[in-house]
């Protein structure tokens, strides 16, 4: 009999251990409980090193009690030392990037179309209520291993609406970014990396005055009034930060009170 390896990730220990015990009673399920994002990543790493990787990750939507709103950009696999405050959906994104063979199912206390849409964008294969029956959860676990996506029927319309809106916002953001000149896009990538005017000038071998002009042009073409808004729009459009500066120039403040740093 092929066995299914399941990792339950929830910072409510009683719930995590109770669910793990219930799943472990199934003849074809091996299960472990982890109480945080870092603990889950360590368990995944150990299992992979032993050649016994996990098949399914069951993740609390409120992991870390910091399940934020808004769109979720593409999230790289988090480094282990950076994951103490990672919420459940962000953890799904990181695991999906690092271990695409692992299927993730988000466990939620309430139906939330926006959060469920974020989970799907992050790479989750399912969204399940915590008060569902064990048989329902087992059906979802086995279904996602067949590459099925599972959502409660009551959430379907709301999730489709959220995903459609997200695609529309991304397309509009991409169109605005495409209106920038190559130099302005380079400046925008520096802004996404958190570089202020002085650091951008050093990085691109430009004068601070020229960089300020480019930054103002970027804000104007993107139709925003602050660096933070420009960065948020850039991330929606898939614009990543510039890489590490080979010259070693440091970062400085990019925004003070919504204005470009001096």
Beta strands, then each sheet from edge to edge (+ up, - down):
strand 1: 4-9
strand 2: 29-34
strand 3: 56-60
strand 4: 103-108
strand 5: 126-129
strand 6: 255-256
strand 7: 259-260
sheet 1: 2+ 1+ 3+ 4+ 5+
sheet 2: 6+ 7-
end
